[in-house]
């Protein structure tokens, strides 16, 4: 038998999944780790936490499956994008990783824009300077932690740190590297012009591969530590969104994905570079050679629901533990008892600032319309609706740019909820479908590993062999009318509050 292994280094935890060549999940394991927020707007993680989780989940998957490790034909790596991993000459992390949702670098973004030029930055990298991207994080360290900056030997992204640990190779691939704001997305390689202007040493950056290319092989010491076979090929892989899109079959025009994980993403494939001149959505290299993708990002999607679960749903967590179910299932059941529109309660999901359509690190979460009649069930439902309104913001921009949208494939944790799928269908006014493969980025990079090792010819063949649509949700006319009313109010709220958000920052952020 032959198998493929996908490893997804996410924000909440690492998920490792073993698949057969038809895309069937054979075994999976997940290991969580903490997110550190020493100040409002900051978000950091420890690279060693990722590595420990990767080792533990690989060992668990091999044990659960009972396979012989030599049957694993290839390994793919997916990971949270934009995270800054700084290493010294001994490959030791110099500081905790500043991850994608960190918002401390607003001043550095202004400085990058002034140095490079706003139009040139968009022309080369496909995007304006954003707090989430890696370049501004590098500049923040240079300004605020010069003693660390002087010791930099290597700069990697989260999944590429794991690649280094597995293979000993300094490598990245085009989809994830696009989010560093140091890549020329047309040439699909580092931009010498950007690096020179920002005075970032090219030697610090890894080699750039296409996502399906083999980038290294499992070393002997890692074979002994994990149980993987020495010499197993590791392909480039992908940033979590591009990888998840491959795993969701977003490999041609017309079909887009709506992913609700820690963040929320609306993602579309393009044969040519499409750039929003207003910089509201991102344009990156896709994980398929000579293609690109556009995506809108909601920073605090599943993060909002997780925050509410952890801070206000201890009872649901306790009951769920006794029943042996996921507490989100109980929360969803409660949300079902509230009506569409949550009885006039609206939620803005800006817990970590926002990207699309508002490039605003100062934006904050809001419950609006709260009254004594509202209960926890309305609050839960309003969070789910607010996240979906934010995804509708993203979808509207794609349509404004004439990107074809005929169908939406739901993925991530949000796709598991029938209520949330119907909510998306009603608010998007589109057919929303799910597929048989629910492992997202881990599945996508496993397919890329299959392409890189010659099992599949290309991404379309891999997806045709392994992916089938399962469930469909269609818009309900009565619900559309309700949501259209509240969506208009939702859009107005940010405009009304925009000037107020920065006033909250005093004495809460360095």
LINWO-V470297 format. One line per field, one symbol per residue. phi: phi as a letter, one per 20 degrees, with the letter a starting at -180 (. if undefined). psi: psi as a letter, one per 30 degrees, with the letter a starting at -180 (. if undefined). burial: + if it has 24 or more other ideal C-beta (glycine too) atoms within 12 Angstrom, else -. A space follows every 50 residues. Layout:
phi=???
psi=???
burial=???
This chain:
phi=.cccddcdeefeadcdcdcefenffeabbccebeddcfcgnebcbegfff ffffffffgffffffmeeffffeacdddagemfedddefemefeagfeeg efdfdffffffffffeogfffffeenbffcffffgffffffgfecfffgf dfdbccegffffggffdndebbbffffgeemcdeffelbgeffffffeld fgffeffddffeffdrcfefffgffdnffgnffdegnaggfffffffdme cbfoeddcddcgeccdccfcfcfdcffemecedcfeedgmccbdbdcefd fggfffgfgfeccfffffffffemcfgffffffffffeegnllnedceed fcmbddedecfegcfbecnfcfffcgffffffffffffffffgffffgff emefcdbdeebmgfffefgfffgffffflcfdcdcfedelgffgffffff ffenfdfafffgfffddcfddccdfdgffgfffffffffgffgfgfegfe gffffgmdbe
psi=lklkkkkjjaeelkkkkklaffgkkeklkkklllkkiflkfljlljefee eeeeeeeeeeeeeeeglkfffjflkkkllklfkjjkkafggkkfllkjae gkgfheeeeeeeeeeekeeeeeeeffllkkffleefeeeeeeefiffeef gkfkklleffeeeeeefgkjlaleeefegfgfkjfefhlkjeeeeeefhk kfffklkkllffkkflkkleeeeeefflkkfkkkleblleeeeeeefggi glleklkjkjbelkkkkkkkflkkkjffgflkklklgkkglllkkkkjeh cfeeeeeeeefgheeeeeeeeefhlkfeeeeeeeeffllkfhhgkkkjhh fhaldkgjijffklkkkkgklffkaeeeeeeeeeeeeeeeeeeeeeeeee ghkkjfkkkklaefffjeeeeeeeeeefhlkklllfkggbeeeefeeeee efggeleaeeeeeeefkkkdkkkkkkeeeeeeeeefeeeeeeeeeefefe effffkgfk.
burial=-++++++++++++++++++++++++++++++-+-+-+--++++++++-++ ++++++++++++--+-+-+--++++++++++++++++---+-++++++++ ++++++-++--++-++----++++++++++++++++++++++-----++- -++++++++++++++++-+++++++++++++++++--++++--++-++-+ ---+++++++++++++++---++--++++--+++++++++++++++++++ +++-++++++++++++++++--++++--+++++++++++-++++++++++ +++++++++---+--+----------+++++++++--+-+++++++++++ +++++++++++++++++++----+-++++++++++++++++++++++++- +-+-+-++++++++++++++++++++++++++++++++++++++++++++ +++-++-++--++-+++-----+-+---++-++--++-+++-++--+--- +-------+-
